[in-house]
Amino acid sequence: MSEISLAEAEGKLAELVDRTRQGETIEITEDGQTIARLVPAVPVWEPVDIAGMRALTDSLPPDPEPVETWIRKFRDDARY
């Protein structure tokens, strides 16, 4: 994490934004106190490809054990 004074940040906004795009977090200070923090934006989630997920699950072999049995075994094994 980098620190920069408010006076410096005023003239370097474009550079600071480029640095945050690359993943850097920058604290802006005034009189030795942090007054702001520039952080990389959280990426926007992309929608799930339902057709792709369905194709993947359809390509998997069927499980010989019913899911209810698997859940009971998982639950009971974790309990003890």
C-alpha positions in Angstrom: 0.0 0.0 0.0 1.4 3.4 -1.0 0.8 6.7 0.7 0.7 10.1 -1.0 -0.2 13.5 0.3 -3.4 15.3 -0.8 -1.3 18.0 -2.4 0.6 15.5 -4.6 -2.5 13.5 -5.4 -4.3 16.5 -6.8 -1.9 16.7 -9.7 -1.5 13.0 -10.3 -5.0 11.6 -10.3 -4.7 9.9 -13.7 -1.5 8.2 -12.6 -3.0 7.1 -9.3 -6.0 5.6 -11.1 -3.7 3.7 -13.5 -1.9 2.3 -10.5 -5.1 1.2 -8.8 -6.1 -0.5 -12.1 -3.0 -2.6 -11.7 -4.1 -3.7 -8.3 -2.3 -1.2 -6.0 -4.1 0.4 -3.0 -3.1 4.0 -2.4 -3.8 6.0 0.8 -4.2 9.8 0.5 -3.0 11.6 3.6 -3.3 15.1 4.9 -1.3 16.3 7.9 -0.1 12.7 8.4 -3.7 11.3 8.7 -5.3 9.0 6.1 -8.3 10.8 4.6 -9.0 8.6 1.6 -8.1 5.3 0.1 -8.0 4.4 -3.6 -8.6 0.7 -4.1 -9.1 -1.5 -7.2 -12.8 -1.8 -8.1 -14.5 -5.1 -7.4 -15.0 -7.0 -10.7 -18.5 -7.3 -11.9 -19.8 -10.8 -11.8 -20.6 -12.3 -15.2 -23.8 -14.2 -15.7 -23.7 -18.0 -15.4 -23.7 -19.9 -18.7 -26.7 -22.1 -18.0 -26.4 -24.1 -21.2 -22.7 -24.7 -20.5 -23.4 -25.9 -17.0 -26.2 -28.2 -18.2 -23.9 -29.7 -20.9 -21.2 -30.3 -18.2 -23.6 -32.0 -15.8 -25.1 -34.0 -18.5 -21.7 -35.3 -19.5 -21.0 -36.6 -16.0 -21.6 -40.3 -15.3 -24.6 -41.0 -13.1 -23.9 -41.6 -9.4 -24.8 -45.2 -8.3 -25.7 -43.9 -4.8 -28.8 -41.8 -4.3 -28.0 -38.3 -3.1 -30.0 -38.8 0.1 -27.7 -41.7 1.1 -24.6 -39.6 0.4 -26.0 -36.7 2.5 -26.8 -38.9 5.4 -23.3 -40.5 5.3 -21.6 -37.1 5.0 -23.7 -35.7 7.9 -23.2 -38.7 10.2 -19.5 -39.0 9.5 -18.9 -35.3 10.3 -20.9 -35.6 13.5 -18.6 -38.1 15.2 
